[in-house]
Amino acid sequence: MKLSERKAVVTGAANGIGKAIAHELAAHGAHVFLLDRDRVEGEAACAAIVAAGGRCEFRELDVTRADQIADVASAILADVGYIDILVNNAGIWRPGTVVDASEATWDAVLDTNVKSVFLVSRQFVPAMLERKRGVIANVASVAGMVGAADASAYAASKGAVINLTRSMALDFAAHNVRVNCVCPGMMDTQMGDAVVAHYRPADVPEASKQNWQPLRRAGEPDDVAKAVLYMVSDDARFMTGSAVVVDGGLTAQ
């Protein structure tokens, strides 16, 4: 299997894209640590992986809390010694322009989507650098590439994730630690539902997620998970600093 004996950490993995990534990595042999603040959904997602024959452990974690991240990371590293794969997936979407979004909303989005990548990575990357082996996949968004009306905090946060990915790739290349990110378009997730509900009225048939992108369907979490599987596998051994777009043609328009 592609990831046999690899150890992986996935944040925000209780549902949506993170859950699909955790399942995909486990299905290909990785021992996955599923991190999320939702204990009920997180434990259920982990149990499903185990029931399917995979290896998974759940750890409750709020990725905006540096103290919690340090404690959880220390416990994982004490248990298994190191990790091979880190997927920074945790993220939230909130509407608002720079005029009407509250400071609390701005802070919540930037803390969850960007600062968490910094906080989580700084706990796990040192062991990768010491071993001169490791791969990181950050989950960004096409909103970080082309912007998004009435979602300034979200677009800013995902643009930051893309450039943070590039900087991390340059910082760690000499240590054989690769860093890439994936940029999903409209997805069939709870977040996707919230985005569509905000921008397009529910009683207009053409406003559905299926009509959002040229391929005329919303992306499935598995579509992103398979891209991440490639990025973290040895098949992508010469790939670092890249932003992989998985958007059904949205940004090609």
N, C-alpha and C positions, 0 to 999 in steps of 0.2 A: 504494500500500500504506500501511496506517495508520502504520507506523513507518519509512517510507522515509528513508534518510540519517541515522537516529538511531543513536547509539552507546550500547550497554548493557553493564553489568557485572552478572554473576550469580554469587553465591558458592554454594559447595556444589552445583555444577551437574554433577557427574559422573554422578549417577544420581537416581532418584526425582523428586520435585517440581521440584528445581532443573534437572534435565536437561530435563524437559518445558517448563519456563518458557523456558529457553534456545532450545529448538526453536521454540516458539511465537513468540517475539520475532523470531527470524531468519526464520521463514516469512513474517512481515509486514514484512520489509525492514530490520530492525535489524542493525547490525554488532555481534555479540555477543562479549564477552570472558568466557570460561568459566573461573572460578576454583575450584580444588579441590585438596586435598592428595593425592588419588589420581591420580597421573599417568597410569597405564595406562587407567583408566576415563574419566578426563577427556579424554585425547587421542582415545579412541575415540568419545566423545560429540561432540566437536568435529568429527571426521572425518565423522561421520554427517550433521551439519548442512551441512558443505561439500558432501558428496555429493548432498544434496537441493537444492543450488543456493543455500544461504545463505552468509553471511559469518561466520566464527567463528575466534577465536584462543584457545588454551589457555594459562593461566598457572598454574603450580603454586603453591599458597598454603595455609598453615596460618592460619586466621582468628583463632587465639588468639595469634599472634605479631605484635606491633606493628611489629617491625623488618622482617619479611617483607612486611607489608601496605604499609608506607611505600615499600619498594623496588619492589614490583609496581605500586602506584598511580603512583609517579613515572614508571616506564617506560611505562605506558599513556598517561598524560597527556602525556608527552614525544612519544609517537608520534602521538596523535590530537588533542591539545590540550585536550579536554574530553569529558565523557560527558553524555548526556541522561537516561539511565535507570540507576538503581542498584537492584538487587534483593538484599536481605540475606536469603538463604535458608538458609545453613549452620546446621545444628542437630543435636543428638543427644538421645536419650532414654535415661534410666537409671532403674531402679526404686529405691524406698527411701523410708522415712519420715525425719523429722528425728531419730529415735532410732537407726535402724540404718544409714542412709546414711553412708558415710565422708566425711570432709572432702574427700578427693581427688575423690570422685564429685561432691559439691556444686560444687566449684571447676571441674571439667571441664565440667559442664552449664551453669553460669552464664557461664563464660568463652566457651564456644562459642556459646551461644544469645543472650546479651545483650551481653556486653562486645564481641563481634565487631561488633555493629551500631554501637556507639560508635567502635571502632577503624577500621572500614572507612569509615564515613560521614565521619569527620573528615578523611579524606584526599581524598575526592571532592566533598564538598559545597561547599567554598570556591569551586571553579570554577563551580559552578552558581549560587552567590550572586552572583558577579561578572558572569555573563552574564544574571542574572535569568531563569533558565529551567532547569527540571529537575524530575524526579519520582522519588520513592523508594517502593519497595514492600517492606515487611518481612513476612516469613513468621512468623506467630505460631501459635496453635492454639486450639481450643475449650477446651483444658485451662487456658488463661490466662483464660478467662471464667467457668468453672464449677468449676474445681479438678479434681483427680484423686487418688484414693486410691492410696497407695503409690507416689507419683511426685512428692514434694514439690518437689524441685529443678526438675524439668521444668515443673510447673505454675507455680512461682514465676517461672521464667525467661520463660515465655510471657506471663504477666500483666505482667511488666516490659516486654516488647517492645510490648505493646498500649499501655501508658501512655507509653512512650518515643516511640512513633509519634505520639501526640497532642501531646506536648510539642514534638517536632520540627516538627510541622505548624504549631503556633503560632509557634515561633521563626522559621520561614522563610517564612511566608505573605506577608509584605510584600515578599519578594524573588521572588515568583512561583515558588517551589519547593514542590511539593505532596508530602505524605507520607501514605501510607495503609498498612494492613496487611491481610493475609488470614488467616483462622482456619480451617484445614482440620479436618475430623473424622477418622474412621477411614479411612485410605487404603490402597490396594493397593500398598504399598511394602515395602522391607526393614524399615523402622522399624515399619510397621503389623504385619508378621509378628511382630516381637519383642514388641510390646505384647500382641497376642492370645495368644501363647505364654506370656506371663507371667501373664495374668489368667484364661485359660480353657483347660481341658485339651483337647488335640488330639483325643482319642477321643470327644468330645461333639459331635455334628453341629451342634447349635444354637449352638455356641461360635465358629463361623466368623465371619470379617469380614463376610460377606454378611448376617448377622443382627444386626449391631452397631447399625444405624441404621434409622429408619423407612422409608427408601426401599429397604431390604432388599438393599443392595449396598454394597461398599466404594467409596469415591471413587477415581477414576482420577487420576493426576498431571495429565492433560490438563484435568480439571475445574477444578483450581486454576490451571493455566496460563492458561486462557481468562479467568478472573476477573482475574488479574494483567494480562493483555493489555489488558483494558478500563481498569483503574486507571492504567496508564502511558500510555494513548493520550489524544489530545485529546478523545475522546468523554467523558472524565471530568474535563474541565477545571475544573469547579466543585466537585470532590470532594477534600477534604483532611481529615485527622484521623479518617478512618473505619476501622472494623474490619469487614471483609466476611467473613461466615460462609459457608463452603462445607462443609456437614457432613451432608447427606442428612437433615436434620431432627433430628439428635441433640440439640441444645440446646433444641428446641421441646417436648421430652417433659416 
